[in-house]
């Protein structure tokens, strides 16, 4: 049981890290390929917000 707890914590950390990577990739992809209904292209592209320091 003492060996199982660290393994569970490591597995949870990896799962949350992979989940964050997937969400970040989807967020960045939304800025690379915006869904545009009116034919406006790159001149209307928004920049992602600056990270909070």
ABEGO torsion letter per residue (X at the ends): XAAAAAAAAAAAAAAAAAAAAAAAAAAAAAAABBBBAAGBBAAABBBBBBBBX
